Amino acid sequence: MSLTLLMLLAPAWAGGSLLRLDVEADPTLRPDLRDTPLERAFPTRDFSMADTQALARLDAELEAVRPLADEFDGELQIMSRLDAVISDISVVRDEADRDLLRRALLFQGFAVQRYFQDQLADDPAAAPYRVEMNGQVLVKPWVDAVALDPDHTLDADEIPGQDELRAFDEARAQVRLAPKATIHAADLPPGAALVVDGRAPDPGPRVYVPPGQHRIAVVQDGVILARQAARLSSGAELEVEVPAMAADLMGMTALLATQPPNAVLPEGVPDRLAALEQPVVLAVQGKKDVLLYEVSGSDVMLLGAPAGDGPDEPWLNLHARVGGGWVYDGNWFLAQPGAAPYERSTVNAGAPVLGVALSARRGMLAGAAGVDLLLPLGAWHAVPSGDGEVRLRTHPYVAVGVPWVQATGGFLFPWHPTVGLRATVPVGRIIEISGAALYGVPVALDRGEEPAFEADRTLAAWLSVGTRFGLR
């Protein structure tokens, strides 16, 4: 009841951020922290519905403003309306996006040139629409259009006016003559590339472009990891900063799983984590349990050791197990000659198994003492003992070895000393799966008769699931 209430109420009052690197969701792990997906700390800037809508608005507005070219001072509306939608375009995916943006810039530039003409360099109202290059004042939208595609051949309706067309040709010539700008990314993630204005990426981390406005994306496996719009002047150099990605943090998983007391985060990751609700705790699966690390700047510090390996692990444990397996005992036939049928089912039996044990551990050395109860099933699966018969086979034993595999010695009542192996695999803080295999040594029994009774060997093997309780 209390655990269920905790799971329901924890999100309401939890603070801080828990990032699970390779751990399944567990509301009891740190209920005081808010379970935070990695995507919140490392959002991508992939193409989204907002980008699709921005391109659709640009397309619609371009068609809507074309008739304004025939209205008095319609050029002012063309300039301002297109400026509003062009500024919303932050990424260009391909040739179709680039063509739409270029056509909008060409038509906006037509409106700028037609309205300001010789006053472009001096009119204060023209300031947002002009740029200086090679000592000349040029129409900024035309410079940006040429920067997108300097080799594009104009269609007849893209610049509807001979005077404006001549002015555009002069502007295009100046852009082509100007020294190219450089876009550079020093630390691209593996498989990532620079994509500028939706063109196929060039090999290497450096791209050369005409001066003007450019839309730059870092793309990996078709996903946009980062995007940036930048206006570059002649000969300028732009260093594109690639933000830290979730993979940079996930790359620490193997190191943190080895339980270092502290470690240093990869460059860029601390800035991402600093944007989350503090404190930030990382959860990593250790050898036997979950390890928690608290982030402090660029460092992470271990908060706890796994229950199976740390100093707080109980060195004395009580185990209870239930399972099933197989038992072979030739004595089921030998003790009942003439009555038991001569067939395999007489000497082989399935058997449910119960077990309890007390184990102790110091470092890598472990020992245990316990009792197994095996109940072979079937009409003939009992052996004589005293004046009666025994079906339930009791097996006290001792074991020694490492915590996961141990050699055992014991006695399987009523006749057999045993040797065997036992293995245990923890699957949680208190749950474990175990298996055992026994060999009952054949013995000669003195029962006051001649010849002496030769007890046959006994074999048994089983699997069980159980729980363990720390005592000290």
N, C-alpha and C positions, 0 to 999 in steps of 0.2 A: 504493500500500500504506500509506504513512504517513498519507495523508489519510483513508483508510478507518478506520485505527486511531484517529486523532484524533476522528473523528465518533462512534466507539463509546465512547471513554473520556471524552470531554469532560463529559457530564452527571455523571459520578461525582465529578470533582474541581472542577467549576466552582463559583465563588462569585460573589456579586453578582447583579444582575438586569439583563437586557437586555430592554427593551420596544420592540417593533417597531411604529411608528405606521402606516406604509404600505409596509413592506418585507416581501418574501417570506422565509420561513424559510431560513436559510443558516448551517449549523453552523460554517462557517469565518469568519464575520463577526467575532465576538468569542468564540472558544472558551473564554476564561477566565471568561465570564459565563454565568449560567443563563438560558436563554430563558424569559421569564416572560409569560404571557398577561395582557392588560389586565384581564381579569375578576378576577385575583387582587388587583390593586391597587384595583379599583373594583367590589367585589361589590355586587350588588343585594340587596335584602331581599324578593324576590318571594315570592308564596305558594308554599309547598313541601309536600312529602309530610309533613314534620313538623307543619305547620299542619293538614293534613287529618287526621292521626292525633290531634292534640290535640282537634279538634272531635268526632271520633268517640268519644274517651274521655269527653269531657264528656257527650255524648248518652247513652252507655251508663251512666255513673255516676249521672246524674240518674234514670234509670229504676231503677237498682239500689238507690238510697237511699230511694225513696219509701215502701216498706213499713216503713222504720225509724221512721216517724212514729208507729206504733202500738206500738213497743217502749219499755221503760223506759229513760229517758235516751238514746233513739235520736237525739234532736236533736243531741247532741254529735257523733255519728258523721256525721250529715248535714252539720253545719257544717264539720268538718275534712276530710271526703272531698271535698265540693264545692269547698272552698277550694283544695285541691291541684290540681284539674283546671282550675278557673277561672283560676288564676294562669298556666297554660300558654297561654292564649289571648292572643296579642299582636297579632292583626289580625282585623278583621271585614270580610268582602268585600261582603255583601249582606244583604237582609232576612231570608233564611233563617238565616244565621249570627247575626244580631242577635236574632232571635226565640229561638233556642236559648239564647244567653247570658242573655237577659232572663228566660226561664223558670227557668233554673238559679238566678239571683240572687233571684228572687221566692221560690222554694222554700227557698233557704238563709236568706233573711230571715225566712220563716215559722218555721223552726227556731230562729233566734236569739230572736225575739220570744216564742215559746212557752216556751223554756227559761228566759230571764232575766227576762222580764216587767218588773216594777217595779225590778229590780236591775240593769238594763242600764247605768245611769249610774255605778254604784258598784262592781259586781263586777269585780275585776281580770281574771277569765277572759273578760270581755266586751270588753276593750280592743280586740282585733283586729276586732271586729264592730260598733263604734259610731263615730259621727262627730257633731260638733257643728255645728249650722246654725241661724242666727237665734236663738241663745240656747237652743236645745233640743238634747237628745241624741237622735239618730235611729239606726235600724238601718242600718248602712252598706250591706249588700247591697241593701236596698230603695232607698236613695238612688241607688245605681249603676244599678238597674233603671229607675228613673224617668228618670235622665239619658240612658239609651239611647233611651227612647221615652216622653216625658212625657204623650202623648195616648193611650196604649194603653188599651183597654177590657179589663179583666180577664175571663178565662174562669173558669167556676165552680170548676175544680179547681186553679187556679194558687195560691191561698192558701186551703187547706181548713180554715177556722175563722173564726167570726164575730168573735171578739175580735181575732184577728190581722188580719182584714180591715179592721176599724175603725182599728186602729193604722196599717195601711198607708195608708189614706186620709189620715190626719193627716200622715204623713211625706210623701206625695206633694204635699199642699197646701203644705208648707213648702218643698219643692224648687221648686215652681212660683212661689212668691212671691219666692224668692231672686234677686238680680241675676245675670244670666248671665255666664259666663266667656267670654273671647275667645281664640281660637287664630289665630295669625298666622304667615305665612311670607313674608318680605320678598323673597327671591330664588328664586322658583320657576323651574325651567328652562322653556324654551318648550314649550308644550303640556302642562305638568304642572298638577296641581290637588291641593288638599287634600281628602282623603276621611276623614270622621270617622264612626266607628261604621258603616261600610258604606253610608252614605247618598250619594245622588247629589251630586257636588260643587257648591257654590255658586260663581257667577262671582266672581272676585277672590281675593285672598290672605288674606281674613279670614273666620272662621266663629265664630258665637256659639252657645254650648251651655249647657245647665243645669249647675250644679255637680255634681261626681261624677267617677267614673272613666270615661275615654274612651280609645279606641284610634284613633290618628291615622296615616294613611298618605299619602305623597306618591306619586301615581300618574301615570305618563306612558305614553300609548298602551297602557293595560291592564297595564303592568308596575309593580310596587311598587318604587319607588326607595329609599324609606326608611319606617320605621315607628317609632312611639313610643307607649307607654302612659303616661298621666299622670292624676293625681287633681287636679282643679281646684276650688278653693274659690270662694265667691260673689264675683263681680267680678274674679277673677284674670285675668291675661293670660299666655299661653304663647307664646313665640317658637319656632317649629319651625325647627331648623337643617337645611337641605337639604345633604347631603354633596356634595362634588365628584363629578362623574360622568366616565366615560371620555370622553364627548363634549367636556368642558372641555379635556382634554389633547389630544384629536384636533384641536380647533380651532386648535392651534398649528402644525399640520403645514405649512400653506402658508407661514407666517412662517419656520419653521426651514429649509424647503427653499431659501430665498434666501440661506442661509449667513451669518446674523449671528454675530458672535463670541460674543455672549451674549444672553440673553433672560430675561424674568421669567415664572414660571409663574402661571396663574390662581389666585385665592384658593381655598383648600381643597385644591388638588392637592398641595402639598408635604406636608401631613399624611398623605395617602393613600400617597404614595411613600415617606415615612419609615418606614412599616410593613413595607416590603420589605427583603430582604437587600441590604445596602449593599456596594459602590457601585451606584447606579442609572444606567444609560446608556440614552438614547433613540436609536433608529435611524430616520432619515428619508431618503427618497429625494430626493437633490438633482438637479440638472440632468442630470448624467452618471453619478453614482455615489452611494453611500450616505454620508450624513453622520452622525456620532456626536456626541452631546451628553451630558456628564456632569452630573447633578443635584447641586447644592450648596445645600441649603436651598430657598429660593424661586427660585434662579437656575439656569439651564442654561448650560454653557460648551462651545463647539465644541472637539472633540478633533482633528478632521482635516477637510481640504478634499477635495472630489471629485477623483478622479484626472484628469478632463478639464479642470478649471479651476484647480486649486490650484498653489502654487509648486513642488510636487514632481513635477508632470507632466513626463515626458521631452519635451524639445523636439525630439528627433530620433527618428523611428520607422521601422522596417522593416515593410513590409506584404506579405503573400502572400495571393492571392485565387484562387478558382476559381468558375466560373459558366457561364452559357450565354446565347445571344442569337440575333440575326438579322443577316444581312449581305445587302445588295443591291449587285450590281456588274454594270453593263451590259456590261463588257468580257468577261465570260464568254461572251457571245454574239458580240460584235463581233470578238473575236480568233479565233473559230472559225466563220467564215461557211460555210454549206453543210453543216456537220457538226452543230453544236448545234441542237436543235429550237427553233422560234420559240414559246416558251411561258414562263409565269411561273416555273416551277420552274427554268428555265435560269439566270435572273438573281437568284433569291432562294434563300437557304440558311440553315438552322440551323447554329449553330457553337458548340462548347464553347470556353470562354475561360479562359486562365491569365494571371495578372498578378503582377508584383512591382514594388514602388515604394519609394522612400526619401522621407519627408516631413519637413518642418521647420515649426515654428510659433513665432511670437512674438506673444503676445496674440491679437488677432483676425486677424492676417495669417498665411497659411499658403501653402506652396508644396510642390511635389513633382516628382520625375522618376522615370520608370519605363518599363516595357516590357509591352505586352499581346501575347499570342499568340492568334490566332483561327484555327480550323481549320474552314473551310466544308466541309460534307458533301455528297456527290452526285457523279454521274458527270462533270458539266461544270464543276465549280466550281474550276477552275485556270486560270491565265493564263500566257502565254509569258514567259520571262525568260532572255535570252541564248540558249543552245542547248537549254534545257530548259523546264520548267513549274514554276510556283510555286503550291502549294495553301495551305501554312501562311503566314498573313499576319502579319508582324511589325510592331508599331506602337510605336516609341519616342516618348516625349512628355514635355513639361513642362507643369506646371499651376500656377496661381496664383489665390488668392482667399481666402475665409474657410475655416475648418477643415471645414465641412460641404458647401460648394458651390464648385467651382473651374472656371474656363475653361481649356481645354487647347489646345495646339498641338503638332503632331507630323508624322510621315510614315508612311504605310501602304505598306509595300513591296509591289510594286516601283515603283509609279508616283505615288502620290497624297500631296501635302501635306494635312494635316487640321486642322480646327478642331472644337471640341466642348465639351461640358459633362460634369462628373463630380460625383457627389454621394456622400457617405459618411455613414452613420448608425451610431454606436456602439450596441451592444446589451449591452454588458458591459465589463469592464475590458480585455479583449483581443480581443473578438469585434466584428465590424462587418459591415454590409451596405452594398454600394456598387452604383452603377449608372453607366453612361456612355452617351453618344450622340455619334457622330462624323459629320462630313461630309467626304468626300474630294473635294477640289477637282478638277474636270476639267482636264486639261492636254493640250497638243499635244506629241507625242513625235517628235523628228527621228531617223528611223531610216535616212536616206539614200534615202528613197523619195519619190516624188511621187504623190498628195498626201501630206502628213504625217499620221501616225496620230493621230487625236483620241481620247484616252482618255475614256471616259464617267465620270460621277461615281460615287462609292461612298458608301453609307450603312451605318451599323452601330449597333446598340444592344444592351446586355446588362445583366444583373444578376448579381451575384456575392456570395458570402459569404467572409469571410477573417478573418485574425488579424493583430494588430500586436504588435511587440516594441519596447519602449523601449530606445534605445541610449544616450541622454545626457539 
